[in-house]
Amino acid sequence: MTKNWLADLDQDTENLDPKSREVLQRLLNYLEDLYSQNLELKADNQRLRDEIAALKGHKGKPDIKPQAKLIYSLVQLIIAQLSGFALR
């Protein structure tokens, strides 16, 4: 969940009466709990889907690890090209 709008909302609560502020805070806490639970359930769901696929004999997602030297080289190349582009 992006918390940017929550930060803006916190600043706007200064004008609320204490009862409304408390209700709003409870709702936001509840929303945050639901969001966390949703993330956990999505992860569990994916884990179960992967397990079912494995039991059916399907291959899982490949475990591809990044090659640090290749990534570093690509980043350096992109920086060099952007620097040359900015000079033109």
N, C-alpha and C positions, 0 to 999 in steps of 0.2 A: 504494500500500500504506500502510495506516495504521501509523505507527511507534510508536504508543502502547504496544501490547503488546510491541514489541521493547524499548522502554525498561524496561518492567517485567521482561522476561526478562533483560536485562543485569544488573539488580540481583539477580536470583535466581541468577545464575551464580557468585556469590561463594562459595557452598557446594560447588561442584563441584571435583573434582580437576583438575589442569592438563590432563591428556589429554582428559578429557570436555569441558572448556571449549574446547579447541582444535577438537575435532570439532564442537561446537555452533557455534562461530564460523564454521567452514568451511561448515557447512550453511546458516547464515543468510546468508553472503555469496553462496552459490550461489542461494539463494532470491531474494535481491535482484537478482541478475543475470537470473534467469528472469523475474522480474516486469518488469524493464526491457525485456527482449527481447519479452515479450508485449505491452507497450504499443506498441513500435515496429511489431510485426507487425500489431496492430489498426489503427494509423494507415496502414500500407502497404495493408492490405486495404481500408480505406475509400477510399483514394485510387484504387486499382484499380477498385473498384466504381463510383466516380464517373466514371472514365475510360471504363469499359465502357458505362455509361448514356449518356454524351455521344456515344460512337461509334454507339450505337443511335438517337441523335436525341432522347433524353429530355432534358428540362430538368434542370439541376442544382439544388442547393439555392440558394434565393435568398440574395443577399448583403445582408442587412438590417443597417444600422448603427444603433446606438442614437442616439436624439435626446437629447442631453445636457440641454437645457432642459426637455424633457418629463419626463425621469426625475427631474431635480432638483425640478421642481414637484410630482411625485407623492410624492417622499420628504418634502418639506416638508408636504404635505397629510396624509400618514400620521402624521408627527410631531405635527402640530397636533391631529389627532383623538385620538392616544394621550395627549397631554398633557391634553386636555380630559376624556378618559375617566378618567384617573388622579385628577383633581381631584374627580370626582363622588362 
